[in-house]
């Protein structure tokens, strides 16, 4: 702020606010007057609302990009599961005869294996989308 012509103002602050001002000025190693001057200039600045609006717009843009990325990963997961299910249906024989209890038991067993494999993969941190990105990058070199 300008060090030129200055007008003296006397103000009264609540004791808690005064302590906050003193603490802040001490941490920043600046005078309390310069902190008050900067705060007033910022508060009275006509472009303050425009800066805040710009900050919100940047945040909203970032959130929008994150949502788009999330949507991509959800779609990728759905497609991967659809491919798996299609393959599974193609290679799995349909249950035949009256042996439905044995078929159900076998289905439960196979489903348990699937859940265990899925849990192991999630624990390793390997992600299908990472593999797809890596395979896409290596294919374009």
C-alpha positions in Angstrom: 0.0 0.0 0.0 1.0 3.6 -0.5 3.3 5.2 2.1 2.4 8.7 1.0 -0.4 10.9 2.4 -2.0 9.1 5.3 -5.0 9.9 7.4 -5.1 8.7 11.0 -8.2 6.6 12.0 -9.0 5.4 15.4 -11.2 2.2 15.5 -12.3 -0.1 18.3 -12.2 -3.9 17.7 -13.6 -6.7 19.8 -10.8 -8.2 21.9 -10.9 -11.6 20.1 -10.6 -9.9 16.7 -7.8 -7.7 18.1 -5.9 -10.8 19.2 -6.4 -12.4 15.8 -5.0 -9.3 14.1 -2.0 -9.2 16.4 -1.3 -13.0 15.9 -1.7 -12.7 12.2 0.6 -9.7 11.9 3.1 -11.4 14.1 3.2 -14.6 12.0 3.5 -12.6 8.8 6.0 -10.2 10.3 4.1 -7.1 9.1 2.5 -4.3 11.0 -1.1 -4.5 12.1 -1.8 -1.3 10.2 -0.7 -2.9 7.0 -2.9 -5.9 7.6 -5.9 -3.7 8.2 -5.1 -1.6 5.2 -4.8 -4.6 2.9 -8.1 -6.1 4.3 -9.9 -2.8 3.8 -8.5 -2.4 0.3 -9.6 -5.9 -0.6 -13.0 -5.5 1.0 -13.7 -2.2 -0.8 -12.3 -3.3 -4.1 -15.0 -3.3 -6.8 -13.5 -6.4 -8.5 -13.6 -8.5 -5.3 -16.8 -10.2 -6.3 -15.4 -10.8 -9.8 -12.3 -12.5 -8.3 -14.5 -14.6 -6.2 -16.6 -15.5 -9.1 -13.5 -16.4 -11.1 -12.3 -18.6 -8.3 -15.7 -20.4 -8.1 -15.6 -20.9 -11.9 -12.2 -22.5 -11.8 -13.3 -24.8 -9.0 -16.5 -25.7 -10.9 -14.5 -26.4 -14.0 -12.2 -28.7 -12.0 -15.1 -30.5 -10.5 -16.7 -30.9 -13.9 -13.5 -32.4 -15.3 -13.4 -34.8 -12.4 -17.0 -35.8 -12.9 -16.3 -36.4 -16.6 -13.4 -38.6 -15.7 -15.5 -40.5 -13.1 -18.2 -41.0 -15.7 -15.6 -42.4 -18.1 -14.3 -44.9 -15.5 -17.9 -46.0 -14.6 -18.6 -46.6 -18.3 -15.3 -48.5 -18.7 -16.2 -50.7 -15.7 -19.6 -51.4 -17.1 -18.2 -52.3 -20.5 -15.5 -54.5 -19.0 -18.2 -56.3 -17.0 -20.4 -56.7 -20.0 -17.5 -58.3 -22.0 -16.8 -60.6 -19.1 -20.4 -61.6 -18.7 -20.8 -62.2 -22.5 -17.7 -64.4 -22.5 -18.9 -66.3 -19.4 -22.3 -66.9 -20.9 -20.6 -68.2 -24.1 -18.4 -70.8 -22.3 -20.8 -71.8 -19.5 -23.1 -74.7 -20.2 -26.7 -74.3 -19.4 -27.9 -76.4 -16.4 -29.5 -79.6 -17.6 -31.8 -82.1 -15.9 -33.1 -82.4 -12.4 -29.8 -81.7 -10.7 -30.6 -78.1 -9.8 -29.2 -78.3 -6.3 -25.8 -79.4 -7.6 -25.9 -76.7 -10.3 -26.7 -74.1 -7.7 -23.9 -75.3 -5.5 -21.5 -75.2 -8.4 -22.7 -71.7 -9.3 -22.2 -70.5 -5.7 -18.7 -71.9 -5.7 -17.8 -70.2 -9.0 -19.3 -67.0 -7.8 -17.2 -67.2 -4.6 -14.1 -67.7 -6.7 -15.1 -64.6 -8.7 -15.6 -62.5 -5.6 -12.2 -63.7 -4.2 -10.4 -62.8 -7.4 -12.1 -59.4 -7.5 -11.1 -58.7 -3.9 -7.5 -59.7 -4.6 -7.4 -57.4 -7.7 -8.8 -54.5 -5.7 -6.3 -55.1 -2.9 -3.4 -54.9 -5.4 -4.4 -51.5 -6.6 -4.3 -52.6 -10.3 -6.9 -50.9 -12.3 -8.3 -52.0 -15.7 -8.4 -48.4 -16.9 -4.6 -48.0 -16.2 -4.0 -51.2 -18.2 -6.1 -49.9 -21.1 -4.3 -46.5 -21.0 -0.9 -48.3 -21.0 -1.8 -50.6 -23.8 -3.2 -47.6 -25.8 0.0 -45.7 -25.2 2.2 -48.6 -26.3 0.1 -49.1 -29.4 0.7 -45.5 -30.6 4.5 -45.5 -30.3 
